[in-house]
Amino acid sequence: IVEDEKEVQVFLQELLKEDYNVLKASNGKEALMIVKKESPDLIISDVMMPEMDGVELCEKVKNNVNTHHIPFIMLTAKSSIIHRIEGLESGANSYIPKPFHPKHLQVRVQKLLEERESILKYFSTDIPIESLTNRLVKGEEKAFVERVIQLIQKNIENDDLNALYLEHKLGMSKSQLYRKIKETIGLSPGDLIRTIRLKHAARLLQSDKLTVSEVCYRSGFNNRSYFYREFKKMYHITPKNYQLRSKTP
């Protein structure tokens, strides 16, 4: 929870503490330090804050390869469409104007976490990414999705591959790319890149010709601990044990 008003911060903590472990920050700068250290499953942030506001915080989280997959809920007293667009263009997954009904926020948090978990569970199978998208995407959107996947796969070893790279290559704005990928596959651009990297890593581990460290870097991850953590989160097993299991007849 990132909120500079103490009363609202306490209210949000009380609202969520029975179901979740809650971490608190009073501005974006403080929140970034916590995010890097704790890697939370979801962020709820106000927009107007000192030091660093919610929009800048969201942009920094969503443009970082180690944190871009974290769902982000933006809370603000501003209700104009301009500020809603500003929040979504920064990469926010959801926008809830104040005042809001407590149940509304609780359900949104639950649904975002469930959505991400169910999609990642679906993608964590050994079925090739192309086959999965054939099941998920139909009609005219299929060509777009195939183009995005091919672009990611072609640049899989490039650790600079991110949503911004896709925007430039596809000639789309941040909000256009986010909305189209989210609507067709159910993942954010950052989630899709990370998921394809992990599926690529799983295939390399199955081949048993490379060490885990080599697989990590050949899949475009420049941080081993992040790779281990995300691989285990998706496959429920460490990369090394996954490789050993693949050897078993």
N, C-alpha and C positions, 0 to 999 in steps of 0.2 A: 504494500500500500504506500503510495507516494502522495502525500497531502500535507500542506503547510498549516492548515487550520487544525489545531489540536483537538477541538471538539469533534470535528468530522473524522479525523484520524481514529479517535477512540471509538466513535460510533461504528466505523467500518470494521475495526478489529473485533468489537463485540459481536457484530453481525456474522462474521466469518470464522471466528476462532474455534467454534465447536466442530467444524468440518475440515478446517485446514490449519496448517502451521503458518502463522502470519508474521511477516517481517515488515518493519515500518521505516519510512524515510520522510524527511520534511521538505526535500527539494530534489530536482533531477540529478544534481551533482552527487549528493549523498546516496541517492538510489543507485547510480551507476557503480559505485564502489561495492555496494551490497550485491548487485546483480553479478558482477565479475567474480565475487567470492562465493556466493551461495547458489547461483544458477537456478532461480525460482521457476516454477511451472507456469506462472501467470503473473502479470503486472497490472495493477489498477492505479491509474494516475490522474491527478487533477491537471488542468491545463495551466492556470495562472499561478506561478510560484516564483520565489526569489532564486537567485543563483543560476538556475537552469529550469525553464518551464517544461511542461509536459510534452509539447510538440517536439522540442529539441531532444528531450530524453528518448522519445519514441523513435526519432530518426537515428539516433546513435545506437539504440538497441537493435533496430531492424537492419542497419547497414553494417553490423558487425557479424562476421561469419560464425562466431561462437555463441551469439545470443539471438540471431534473427528469427529463430523458430519459436520464441516465447510469445504466447498470445498476449495482446496488449489492449486493455480497456481504458478508454479516455473518458474521464468525468469532467464536466464543466458547467458553469452557470450560463455560459453563452449558448443560445439556442438558434442563432442564425445559421442559414444554410452554408454561408461562407466559412464559418468556423468548423462546421461538420466536415466540409470538403478538406479543409486544412488538416484536420485530425486524421482523416482517412488517407490523405496523400502522404502523410508522414509514416504510414504503414500500420496504423491502428486497426485492430481486428473488429472493434466494436466501439460505438460512440453513445454514451448515455448522458443526456443533459440533466443537470440538477434543477429542481429537486426531483428525486426518483423514488419509486416505491422500493422498499428493501427487498421484497421478493423478486422484483425485476432483476436487480443486480445478482442475487443469489442464483437465480435460474440461468442468467447469462454466463456467469462463472462456470457453473456446472456443465452447461452445454458446450462451451468452448473447450473445456478439458476433455469431455467425453468425445467430442468431435475429433479432436487431435489424436486421442488414444485409439479410436476405432479406425481412423484412416491409416495411422501408422501400423496398426495391427494387420490391416489388409495388405499394406505394402511390404510388410516384413516376411511374407511368404517367399518361397524360392521361385515363384513364377516370374518370368522376365517382365520388366517394366512395360514393354510394348504390349504384352498380352493383357496386363492389368488395365492399361488405358483403353484397349479394345472393349473391355467390359464396362469401363466407367464412362467412356465418351462415345457419343453417337453423332451421326450426321456431319454437318459442315464444320463443327468445332474440331473434328478429329484431325484434319489437316494441320490446323494451328497447333494442337497439342503435340503431334508428331514432329513438327518443325522445332518446337521448344525442346523436346526430349533429345532430338538429334544434335541440337546446338549445345546442350549440356554435355552429352556424351562425347562430342568431338573435343570439348575443352575440359574434360574431367580432371586432368592432371594440373590444370591451371588453378593455383590457389587464389587467384584474383577473380575467379568466376563467381559472380554474385548477381543479385537482382538488377543492379545498375548496368552490368554488362549486358544482360538480356534486353533491358530497355533500349540501349544504344543499338544493338544488333537487330532488334525487331522494329525499331522506329516507333516505340510506344512510350507514353508517359507512365510514371510510377503507378498512378491510380488505374489507368487502363490495363496495364499488365497484371496488377494485383487482382483486379476485379475479374478479368477474363480467366486467369488460371484458377482462382478460387472458385468461380462458378462452374468451371468444366471438370476440375479434378477434386476440388475440396481442400487443396493445400495452398499455402501462400507460395510465391516464387522461391523464397528462401528455403522453405520446407521441402519443396520439390527438388531443388538442387541438392540439399543435404541427403534426402532419401535416395536419390539416384546415385550419389557418391557411395552411400552405405551399401546399396545393392551391388554396385560395382566391386566394392571391397569384399563383399561376401563371395562373389564369383572368383575373385583372385585368391582368396583363402582356400576355396575348394580345390583349386588347381594344385596347391601345395608346392609351388615352385618358388615362392617368395617368402621372406620373413614377414612377421606382422608389421614391423617398422616400414619395410619396403611397400607393403600393401597400403599402409596409412598414407604415405607420401604419393604413391601412384594413384590414389583415389582423390587427391587434391586437399588432404588435410595437412595443415602445417603445425598442428598441435596434437601430440600423441595422447595426452590425457583427455582432451576433448573427444578425440576419435574413439578411445576406449569407452568413455562414458556414453556417447551417443549410440555406439554400436550395441552396447549391452542394453540400452534403453529400448532399442528397436527389436533386437533378436533375443533378449533375455539370457544372454550368454556372452562371455568375454570373447574377443576376436581369437585368442589363442585356443580356447576350448572349442570354439566353432570350427577352427581348422583341424583340431585333433578329432573332433566328432566326424568330420567329413572323411577322415582316413578310415574310420571303422567300417568294415564290410557290411 
